[in-house]
Amino acid sequence: MGTGSPTSIVVMGVQGIGKSTIGRMLAQRLGARFIDGDELHSPRNVELMASGTPLSDEDRVPWLHAVGEALAAHEDGDGVVVACSALRREYRDLIRGHEPLVYFVEPWGPIELVRERVGSRTHEYMPASLLQSQYDTLEPLAADERGIRVSVTAEPDEIVDVVASDYRSQTGGLG
């Protein structure tokens, strides 16, 4: 894991970008627990998304607090990696309100590539029709945010190698 505080990582981004795949692999590499942020949504949010309705900020706030609380709730010496869209800076700031040292991983790729991936998978409640609204909402990590933006054109294990190396350099973690 690391020296100092336990691992707290959010793998962010649009649907179909690889948050869960990268998050699970990264958690395994770091010896941390993985949480899929989808599991932290309220039944109402799930219903809205399943109907093709993008969530409003009002809908997202309790969910973002739940993500932040999950990050902050780890036991001493344990760590957690959460897959969570965290598309806007203000959403990430809300999460940082719970866990100030959280490290963000932003897998990124062109919408055409992600649309192809989304079209070849089945998601319980996230229709492909919401992909454009997510790209429209996405605010990439800013230079003053702790984390890394990585291309999803590489294989997942290569992405995890890059992320683990950057995580080590930014946090002193053992990743």
Secondary structure, 3 states (H helix, E strand, C coil): CECCCCCEEEECCCCCCCHHHHHHHHHHHHCCEEEEHHHHCCHHHHHHHHCCCCCCHHHHHHHHHHHHHHHHCCCCCCCEEEECCCCCHHHHHHHHHHCCCCEEEEEECCHHHHHHHHHCCCCCCCCHHHHHHHHHHCCCCCCCCCEEEEECCCCHHHHHHHHHHHHHHHHCECC
